[in-house]
Amino acid sequence: QVQLVESGGGLVQPGGSLRLSCAASTSIFSINAMGWYRQAPGKQRELVATITSGGSTNYADSVKGRFTISRDNAKNTVYLQMNNLKPEDSAVYYCNAPYRGVLVRWGWGQGTRVTVSS
Protein backbone atom coordinates (compact mmCIF):
# COMPACT_ATOMS: atom_id res chain seq x y z
CA GLN A 1 0.00 0.00 0.00
CA VAL A 2 1.57 3.25 -1.14
CA GLN A 3 1.48 6.05 1.41
CA LEU A 4 1.34 9.68 0.36
CA VAL A 5 2.21 12.31 2.95
CA GLU A 6 1.43 15.91 2.11
CA SER A 7 2.82 18.81 4.12
CA GLY A 8 3.50 22.51 4.00
CA GLY A 9 0.01 23.94 4.23
CA GLY A 10 -1.06 26.67 6.58
CA LEU A 11 -2.66 30.06 6.95
CA VAL A 12 -1.38 32.75 4.61
CA GLN A 13 -2.54 36.22 3.64
CA PRO A 14 -3.71 36.97 0.11
CA GLY A 15 -0.70 37.52 -2.11
CA GLY A 16 1.45 35.26 0.01
CA SER A 17 3.29 32.06 -0.88
CA LEU A 18 3.49 28.48 0.31
CA ARG A 19 5.45 25.45 -0.80
CA LEU A 20 3.74 22.10 -0.48
CA SER A 21 5.55 18.78 -0.40
CA CYS A 22 4.29 15.26 -1.04
CA ALA A 23 6.43 12.30 -0.06
CA ALA A 24 5.56 8.92 -1.54
CA SER A 25 6.47 5.64 0.14
CA THR A 26 7.36 4.14 -3.23
CA SER A 27 9.64 5.12 -6.04
CA ILE A 28 8.08 7.64 -8.40
CA PHE A 29 10.89 7.37 -10.91
CA SER A 30 8.87 5.22 -13.29
CA ILE A 31 5.57 6.99 -12.65
CA ASN A 32 4.90 9.06 -15.73
CA ALA A 33 2.53 11.61 -14.26
CA MET A 34 2.33 13.04 -10.77
CA GLY A 35 -0.22 15.63 -9.82
CA TRP A 36 -1.56 17.96 -7.17
CA TYR A 37 -5.26 18.10 -6.47
CA ARG A 38 -7.35 20.25 -4.18
CA GLN A 39 -10.76 20.06 -2.62
CA ALA A 40 -12.54 23.08 -1.22
CA PRO A 41 -15.49 22.73 1.16
CA GLY A 42 -18.61 21.65 -0.69
CA LYS A 43 -16.75 21.17 -3.96
CA GLN A 44 -15.39 18.22 -5.85
CA ARG A 45 -11.70 17.44 -5.83
CA GLU A 46 -9.99 19.03 -8.82
CA LEU A 47 -6.66 18.48 -10.50
CA VAL A 48 -4.61 21.67 -10.43
CA ALA A 49 -1.19 20.66 -11.72
CA THR A 50 0.62 17.71 -13.27
CA ILE A 51 4.19 16.90 -14.12
CA THR A 52 5.48 14.07 -16.28
CA SER A 53 8.63 12.05 -15.78
CA GLY A 54 10.17 14.16 -18.51
CA GLY A 55 9.37 17.36 -16.68
CA SER A 56 6.46 18.57 -18.79
CA THR A 57 3.92 20.45 -16.73
CA ASN A 58 0.28 21.33 -17.07
CA TYR A 59 -1.89 23.60 -14.93
CA ALA A 60 -5.51 24.40 -14.39
CA ASP A 61 -6.37 27.82 -15.78
CA SER A 62 -7.16 29.06 -12.28
CA VAL A 63 -3.57 28.59 -11.08
CA LYS A 64 -1.58 29.08 -14.27
CA GLY A 65 1.20 31.60 -13.81
CA ARG A 66 1.00 31.39 -10.01
CA PHE A 67 1.69 27.73 -9.16
CA THR A 68 4.72 25.65 -10.12
CA ILE A 69 4.88 21.88 -9.81
CA SER A 70 8.18 20.03 -9.59
CA ARG A 71 9.40 16.58 -8.68
CA ASP A 72 12.51 15.04 -7.15
CA ASN A 73 12.57 11.39 -8.14
CA ALA A 74 15.56 10.68 -5.92
CA LYS A 75 13.53 11.76 -2.91
CA ASN A 76 10.22 10.37 -4.18
CA THR A 77 8.77 13.80 -3.57
CA VAL A 78 6.58 16.19 -5.51
CA TYR A 79 6.36 19.89 -4.74
CA LEU A 80 3.90 22.66 -5.41
CA GLN A 81 5.14 26.22 -5.15
CA MET A 82 2.17 28.52 -4.77
CA ASN A 83 2.62 32.25 -5.22
CA ASN A 84 0.20 35.18 -5.20
CA LEU A 85 -2.31 33.10 -3.31
CA LYS A 86 -5.96 34.06 -3.42
CA PRO A 87 -8.81 33.26 -1.03
CA GLU A 88 -10.27 30.93 -3.66
CA ASP A 89 -7.12 28.81 -3.40
CA SER A 90 -8.20 27.78 0.10
CA ALA A 91 -8.65 24.01 0.10
CA VAL A 92 -7.14 20.74 1.23
CA TYR A 93 -4.37 19.84 -1.18
CA TYR A 94 -3.51 16.27 -2.11
CA CYS A 95 -1.04 14.61 -4.42
CA ASN A 96 -1.43 11.42 -6.43
CA ALA A 97 -0.55 9.91 -9.76
CA PRO A 98 -3.25 10.53 -12.36
CA TYR A 99 -3.77 8.10 -15.20
CA ARG A 100 -6.38 7.26 -17.77
CA GLY A 101 -7.94 10.65 -17.39
CA VAL A 102 -9.84 10.70 -14.13
CA LEU A 103 -8.28 7.77 -12.31
CA VAL A 104 -5.47 7.81 -9.78
CA ARG A 105 -2.98 5.09 -9.00
CA TRP A 106 -3.07 5.13 -5.21
CA GLY A 107 -5.25 5.83 -2.22
CA TRP A 108 -5.42 9.39 -0.98
CA GLY A 109 -3.24 10.76 1.77
CA GLN A 110 -4.48 13.01 4.54
CA GLY A 111 -3.83 16.14 2.53
CA THR A 112 -2.55 19.48 3.74
CA ARG A 113 -4.88 22.40 4.38
CA VAL A 114 -4.24 25.78 2.82
CA THR A 115 -6.19 28.75 4.07
CA VAL A 116 -5.80 32.10 2.37
CA SER A 117 -7.31 34.85 4.44
CA SER A 118 -6.54 38.28 5.78
N, C-alpha and C positions, 0 to 999 in steps of 0.2 A: 504494500500500500504506500503510494507516494504521498509524502507530507509536503505541504506548501505553507511556509511561514512568512506572512507579510508583516512589515514594520515600517515605522517612519511617519505615521500619521500624527495628527494633532490639531490644535486650534491655531489658526493663523488669520491675520487681518486681510481684507481684500487688497490685492496687489502683492501679497507676500509669496513666498516660495516654500516648497517642501520637496524632499527627495524620499521616495518610497523604495523599499527593497523587498524582494521576494526570494527566499532561499528554498530551493527544492532539495528533497532528500535523495534524489536520483540525478544521474548525469543528464544534463540538458544538451550536451554536445550534439547528439544526433537528432534532437527534436527540431524540426524545421521551423515551426512558428511558436513563439511565446507571446503572450498578450496580457495586458492589464484591462480589467473590467471594473465597473463601479455600479453600485446600486444605491440610489437615493430612497428615502422613505416613501412608500406608496408607489414606487416605480419599478419597472423591470430592470434586471441587470443588463448593462450595455457594455459592449466592447469599445474601449476608447483608444487603444494603441496596440499595434503588433510589430514584432520584429522577427525576421527570418534568420536562419543560421548564417546566411550570407551578409546579414546586416541591413537588409532592406526594411524600411519602416513604413507604416501606414497609420493614419490618425483619423479619428472621428472629426468632422468639421468643427464641432464645438470646442475642440482642444487644439486644433492645428495652429502651429505657430507659438504655442505656449507650453506644451508638454513635449518632452523628449524621452523616448524609450531606449534603453540600452541593455546589453547582456554581457555577462562575464562567464563564459562556459567553464573556465577553470574553477570558478567558485560556485558554479551551479546557481547563479543569482541573476535576477532580472531587476532592473531599476526603472523608476519613472521620475524624472525631474519635472516638477510642476512649477511654472513661473506665472506671475501675473494672475494669481488665483482669484476666482470670482465666487460669490455666494452660491451660485448654481453648480459649482464644483463639489459642494458638500455632499459626501456620500461615504459608504464603506467601499474601499478599494480592494480588489482581489486580483491575483494573477492565476493563470492557467495556460494550457497549451491548446489553442483552438485548432480544430481540423474538421474537414468536411462541412465547412460553413458554420453551422450553429452548434456543433458538438465540441466538447472539451475532453481531453485525454484522462484527466484525473478528478478526484473529488476536490471540493472546495476547501480552502483553508479558512481560518477565522476572520481573515480580512483585517484591514487597518482603517480606522475612521479618520476622515478628514472633515474638519469643520471650518468653513471660511465665514468669519463674522467679525464685525467691528464691536 
